[in-house]
Amino acid sequence: MPLPLLALAIASFGIGTTEFVIMGMLPDLAQDLRVSIPEAGMLVTAYALSVVVGAPILAVATARLPRKSALIGLMGIFIVGNLFCALAPSYGLLMAARIVTALSHGTFFGVGAVVAAGLVPRHKRGQAIALMFSGLTLANVLGVPLGTALGHELGWRATFWAVVVIGLIAAGALALWLPRGLPGSSGGSLLGEFRVLGRPQVAMAMMISIISSASLFSVLTYITPLLEHVTGFTPDQVTYVLLLFGVGLTVGNLVGGRLADWKMMPVVMTTFGIITLILVALVWTSATPMGVVPTLVLWGIAAFSVGSPLQMRVVDQARGAPNLASTLNQGAFNMGNALGAWFGGIAIDHGVAYGHLPWLGAGLAVCALTLTAIAAATDKGSPQADGLEDDDCASFAH
């Protein structure tokens, strides 16, 4: 992996860890802060909604900055936010700290994806984006299980202290390895860039991202209590199951990067169909350890294989505003995270058993499949793979 992409991957590892690790510590955190598990789940929702809000604000604020300076500054916000999480004495202050942490998330991944794609030849853009996002998936393989184990042993605050250290390492890697001269946006006005987002194909692509993430997080947010109460795993065993799930996410991310450079929309439609079948199967396989583990691994592969294709789809359709579109699509993913966690919490509060939550995820996957089919059917040669070609980062391609 080229060093600039490695620096971006380290940063995404830290961001992914702080976003997802809280789900592994949900029961412990709820008990320590004296709130219910659905209330603790709102920390996931609040984080995701803050990404949605922070993405356009920081995208505009950093639009004219050199991209290297912008990315390092965003990591600074990330470090401060996690420091506040580690020190927060109450549920309300932890919520506020999570909000601060999340503000940089969408813009970092949005700008970082454009930078990653601009550092490689055109035919490898999907793979470059996937390599950057490999840090996010490795966060589920290593960061989340290890962070969960650390939280069980030393308390959940120790996990956030560890994330602060990761953030410092990532900031140093970005400073050392990202090339200088990566320019900010140039040319048209920000208002003009926002108009690009009104294109129907751009809007549909972002809506697919929202629904895709909602399908994932309606179940994933509550995966720890599902594995403990339905399958019967101990907290220590859950850590290993989450590790295997993270392996599935990593494989799916890398596969998705290659598929994004091949036949994007047919692959995305097929994958949503597979996700639906897997989640329906999870309703029954969650009852036994031998059934739930392979189902979760397959779910992880399928669920994360659509991330890079959807990111490329948005940027490709938003010619003239790739940075803004890429950033706002990260907000779309996290809007889906928030909605999924919220939908799952509502279902639990209304008596839906943890083992039946996959029905909700499957229904949302069907919605994503339907909208993808509509987008593909109405795609009349709208700009494909041109957004980054016109972008300033193209000059850094090998």
C-alpha positions as a printed Julia matrix, in Angstrom:
398×3 Matrix{Float64}:
   0.0     0.0     0.0
   1.43    3.42   -0.94
   2.28    5.48    2.15
  -0.33    8.22    1.48
  -3.07    5.58    1.28
  -1.66    3.94    4.41
  -1.9     7.26    6.27
  -5.54    7.62    5.2
  -6.21    4.01    6.24
  -4.72    4.57    9.71
  -6.96    7.6    10.18
 -10.02    5.68    9.0
  -9.07    2.89   11.43
  -9.22    5.33   14.32
 -12.49    6.88   13.15
 -14.05    3.47   12.57
 -12.99    2.23   15.98
 -14.53    5.13   17.85
 -17.74    4.88   15.83
 -18.32    1.14   16.16
 -16.65    0.13   19.44
 -19.41    1.64   21.53
 -21.77   -1.09   20.28
 -19.56   -3.76   21.81
 -19.61   -1.93   25.15
 -23.31   -1.03   25.11
 -24.43   -3.16   28.1
 -21.46   -2.11   30.28
 -21.82    1.54   29.35
 -25.57    1.49   30.0
 -25.04   -0.04   33.43
 -22.26    2.38   34.4
 -24.19    5.47   33.3
 -27.5     4.12   34.66
 -29.45    4.24   31.42
 -31.29    1.58   29.42
 -29.7    -0.2    26.48
 -31.95    1.63   23.95
 -30.93    4.93   25.6
 -27.28    3.94   25.33
 -27.99    3.07   21.71
 -28.87    6.73   21.19
 -25.13    7.43   21.48
 -24.85    5.65   18.14
 -27.75    7.65   16.73
 -26.38   10.97   17.98
 -22.95   10.25   16.52
 -24.44    9.4    13.15
 -26.71   12.46   13.09
 -23.75   14.65   14.0
 -21.89   13.28   10.99
 -24.88   14.26    8.86
 -24.92   17.79   10.27
 -21.17   18.26   10.43
 -20.45   16.99    6.92
 -21.9    19.93    4.94
 -20.75   22.53    7.49
 -17.13   21.38    7.56
 -17.18   20.66    3.83
 -17.91   24.32    3.22
 -15.5    25.48    5.94
 -12.6    23.47    4.52
 -13.48   23.74    0.81
 -10.71   26.19   -0.09
  -8.07   24.76    2.25
  -5.27   22.57    0.9
  -6.5    19.02    1.4
  -3.55   17.95    3.51
  -4.17   20.8     5.98
  -7.89   20.07    6.01
  -7.4    16.37    6.75
  -4.92   17.03    9.56
  -7.23   19.64   11.07
 -10.14   17.21   10.96
  -8.04   14.64   12.81
  -7.41   17.29   15.45
 -11.16   17.6    16.04
 -11.36   13.81   16.23
  -8.61   13.64   18.88
 -10.18   16.35   21.05
 -13.61   14.73   20.83
 -12.33   11.35   21.99
 -10.41   13.01   24.8
 -13.7    14.5    26.01
 -15.34   11.04   25.7
 -12.69    9.51   27.96
 -13.22   12.24   30.57
 -17.04   12.55   30.39
 -18.53   11.99   33.89
 -22.15   11.56   32.8
 -24.39   10.32   29.99
 -25.21   13.85   28.86
 -21.58   14.94   28.66
 -20.61   11.72   26.89
 -23.35   12.45   24.38
 -21.92   15.95   23.84
 -18.4    14.54   23.43
 -19.63   12.01   20.87
 -21.22   14.85   18.91
 -17.93   16.77   18.86
 -16.06   13.66   17.74
 -18.5    12.99   14.92
 -18.29   16.45   13.38
 -15.11   15.61   11.49
 -16.15   12.13   10.37
 -18.06   12.8     7.16
 -15.74   15.46    5.8
 -12.64   13.38    6.5
 -13.95   10.35    4.64
 -15.43   12.48    1.86
 -12.27   14.48    1.14
 -10.08   11.47    1.87
 -11.91    9.34   -0.71
 -11.37   11.96   -3.41
  -7.69   12.27   -2.47
  -7.25    8.47   -2.48
  -8.86    8.13   -5.9
  -6.72   10.95   -7.28
  -3.5     9.24   -6.23
  -3.95    6.22   -8.53
  -4.69    5.53  -12.21
  -8.28    5.96  -13.28
  -9.01    2.23  -13.6
  -7.97    1.62   -9.97
 -10.04    4.33   -8.29
 -12.48    1.91   -6.7
  -9.64   -0.12   -5.26
  -7.94    3.02   -3.91
 -11.13    4.08   -2.13
 -11.46    0.55   -0.77
  -7.87    0.64    0.51
  -8.59    3.83    2.4
 -11.78    2.3     3.8
  -9.83   -0.84    4.73
  -8.92    1.04    7.89
 -12.64    1.28    8.64
 -13.14   -2.44    8.18
  -9.97   -3.34   10.09
 -11.43   -1.27   12.9
 -14.1    -3.95   13.09
 -11.55   -6.77   12.9
  -9.1    -5.35   15.42
 -10.25   -2.04   16.87
 -13.75   -3.03   17.95
 -12.94   -6.47   19.46
  -9.78   -5.21   21.17
 -11.52   -2.02   22.28
 -14.43   -4.07   23.61
 -12.07   -6.39   25.48
 -10.17   -3.4    26.87
 -13.45   -1.85   27.98
 -14.51   -5.05   29.74
 -11.18   -5.3    31.57
 -10.36   -1.67   32.41
 -13.65    0.16   31.87
 -15.06    1.83   28.76
 -13.05    5.04   29.34
  -9.81    3.14   28.7
 -11.07    2.36   25.2
 -11.46    6.04   24.38
  -7.98    6.79   25.74
  -6.63    4.16   23.35
  -8.49    5.82   20.46
  -6.87    9.15   21.35
  -3.46    7.51   20.89
  -4.54    6.1    17.52
  -5.68    9.57   16.48
  -2.29   11.06   17.34
  -0.52    8.37   15.29
  -2.85    9.0    12.35
  -2.29   12.76   12.45
   1.48   12.18   12.39
   1.18    9.78    9.44
  -0.91   12.28    7.48
   1.63   15.02    8.16
   4.55   12.84    7.06
   3.14   10.88    4.13
   0.45   12.88    2.37
   1.99   14.76   -0.57
   2.08   18.52   -0.46
   0.23   20.61   -2.97
  -3.12   18.8    -2.77
  -5.35   21.79   -3.55
  -8.78   22.58   -2.19
 -11.77   23.14   -4.42
 -11.29   25.49   -7.32
 -13.45   26.97  -10.0
 -17.18   27.37   -9.46
 -18.96   28.74   -6.44
 -20.14   26.63   -3.54
 -23.72   27.44   -4.54
 -22.99   25.96   -7.95
 -21.59   22.84   -6.33
 -24.74   22.44   -4.23
 -26.84   22.68   -7.39
 -25.04   19.62   -8.72
 -26.44   17.66   -5.8
 -29.93   18.26   -7.16
 -29.35   15.88  -10.06
 -31.82   12.96   -9.76
 -29.13   10.29  -10.06
 -27.05   11.93   -7.32
 -30.08   12.15   -5.03
 -31.03    8.52   -5.67
 -27.48    7.34   -5.05
 -27.41    9.11   -1.69
 -30.83    7.69   -0.79
 -29.54    4.19   -1.55
 -26.6     4.87    0.78
 -29.02    5.91    3.53
 -31.22    2.84    3.2
 -28.23    0.5     2.9
 -26.77    1.77    6.17
 -30.16    1.72    7.89
 -30.51   -1.95    6.99
 -27.08   -2.7     8.51
 -27.41   -0.66   11.7
 -30.97   -1.63   12.55
 -29.44   -4.98   13.53
 -25.75   -4.23   14.12
 -26.41   -1.61   16.81
 -27.97   -4.3    19.0
 -25.79   -7.21   17.94
 -24.19   -7.59   21.39
 -27.47   -8.09   23.32
 -28.71  -10.31   20.45
 -25.67  -12.57   20.74
 -25.85  -12.62   24.54
 -29.62  -13.03   25.04
 -30.63  -15.01   21.94
 -27.57  -17.06   21.03
 -26.28  -17.38   24.6
 -22.72  -16.14   24.13
 -20.79  -14.72   27.07
 -19.35  -11.18   26.77
 -15.9   -12.65   26.09
 -17.29  -14.89   23.35
 -19.06  -11.93   21.78
 -15.66  -10.31   21.33
 -14.48  -13.21   19.17
 -17.71  -13.26   17.18
 -17.32   -9.56   16.45
 -13.77  -10.29   15.35
 -15.02  -12.79   12.77
 -17.72  -10.38   11.66
 -15.02   -7.77   11.15
 -13.08  -10.21    8.97
 -16.18  -10.45    6.81
 -16.41   -6.66    6.6
 -12.77   -6.43    5.52
 -13.16   -9.05    2.81
 -16.36   -7.42    1.59
 -14.74   -3.98    1.42
 -11.85   -5.2    -0.73
 -14.14   -7.22   -2.98
 -16.43   -4.22   -3.36
 -13.52   -2.03   -4.43
 -12.72   -4.36   -7.31
 -16.35   -4.75   -8.28
 -16.76   -0.96   -8.35
 -14.17   -0.86  -11.13
 -16.09   -3.56  -13.03
 -19.93   -3.56  -13.27
 -21.13   -1.3   -10.53
 -24.94   -1.23  -10.6
 -25.63   -4.92  -11.46
 -23.28   -5.94   -8.66
 -24.97   -3.59   -6.16
 -28.42   -4.93   -7.03
 -27.28   -8.53   -6.69
 -25.62   -7.78   -3.37
 -28.76   -6.23   -1.87
 -30.64   -9.38   -2.84
 -28.02  -11.48   -1.07
 -28.16   -9.25    2.03
 -31.93   -9.74    2.2
 -31.61  -13.52    2.14
 -28.84  -13.51    4.75
 -30.84  -11.37    7.19
 -33.91  -13.57    6.78
 -31.71  -16.57    7.55
 -30.29  -14.78   10.62
 -33.73  -14.85   12.26
 -33.32  -18.62   12.64
 -29.56  -19.08   12.74
 -29.19  -16.6    15.63
 -30.59  -19.29   17.94
 -27.41  -21.4    17.8
 -23.68  -20.58   17.91
 -22.96  -22.88   14.97
 -25.56  -21.12   12.87
 -25.04  -17.49   13.8
 -21.27  -17.24   13.26
 -21.14  -18.14    9.54
 -24.29  -16.09    8.92
 -22.7   -13.01   10.47
 -19.5   -13.47    8.47
 -21.47  -13.7     5.21
 -23.55  -10.69    6.23
 -20.4    -8.68    6.88
 -18.98   -9.57    3.46
 -22.16   -8.61    1.64
 -22.98   -5.5     3.67
 -19.59   -3.81    3.2
 -19.11   -4.8    -0.43
 -21.58   -2.06   -1.48
 -19.79    0.8     0.31
 -17.1     1.62   -2.25
 -19.42    1.2    -5.27
 -21.99    3.55   -3.74
 -19.3     6.1    -2.9
 -18.02    5.99   -6.48
 -21.55    6.18   -7.85
 -22.24    9.45   -6.04
 -18.95   11.05   -7.07
 -19.29    9.9   -10.67
 -22.77   11.35  -10.98
 -21.79   14.64   -9.3
 -19.38   15.91  -11.93
 -18.29   19.42  -10.96
 -18.66   18.88   -7.2
 -16.86   15.62   -6.33
 -15.54   16.8    -2.95
 -18.88   18.05   -1.71
 -20.77   15.05   -3.07
 -18.29   12.6    -1.56
 -18.53   14.31    1.81
 -22.32   14.5     1.81
 -22.57   10.84    0.86
 -20.69   10.06    4.07
 -23.41   12.06    5.78
 -25.95    9.92    3.93
 -24.34    6.7     5.16
 -24.46    8.02    8.72
 -28.02    9.24    8.36
 -28.75    5.6     7.61
 -26.74    4.57   10.67
 -28.84    6.88   12.83
 -32.14    5.8    11.32
 -31.21    2.14   11.61
 -30.27    2.46   15.28
 -33.45    4.49   15.89
 -35.7     2.02   14.05
 -34.14   -0.85   15.96
 -34.61    0.94   19.29
 -38.26    1.67   18.5
 -38.81   -1.96   17.58
 -37.26   -3.15   20.85
 -39.27   -0.62   22.9
 -42.45   -1.95   21.25
 -41.69   -5.54   22.2
 -39.81   -6.88   19.17
 -37.35   -9.52   20.32
 -33.66   -9.08   19.51
 -33.8   -12.24   17.43
 -36.48  -10.74   15.17
 -34.62   -7.5    14.37
 -33.15   -9.05   11.17
 -36.65   -8.88    9.66
 -36.38   -5.1     9.87
 -32.95   -5.12    8.24
 -34.18   -7.42    5.47
 -37.11   -5.14    4.69
 -34.81   -2.15    4.38
 -32.46   -4.13    2.11
 -35.4    -4.82   -0.2
 -36.09   -1.08   -0.32
 -32.44   -0.42   -1.25
 -32.61   -3.08   -3.97
 -35.75   -1.52   -5.43
 -34.3     1.98   -5.54
 -31.05    0.7    -7.09
 -33.03   -1.0    -9.84
 -34.9     2.26  -10.51
 -31.63    4.21  -10.64
 -30.1     1.72  -13.07
 -33.19    1.72  -15.28
 -33.31    5.53  -15.47
 -29.57    5.98  -15.96
 -29.4     7.49  -19.45
 -25.71    8.0   -19.82
 -25.48   10.63  -17.09
 -21.92   11.54  -16.16
 -20.07    8.37  -15.23
 -16.56    8.33  -13.84
 -15.96   11.92  -14.8
 -16.16   13.73  -11.48
 -12.69   12.83  -10.32
 -11.24   13.12  -13.79
 -11.93   16.84  -13.68
 -10.81   17.18  -10.11
  -7.52   18.72   -9.09
  -6.37   15.45   -7.54
  -6.25   13.82  -10.98
  -2.87   15.43  -11.49
  -1.46   13.19   -8.74
  -2.47    9.94  -10.45
   0.42    7.69  -11.34
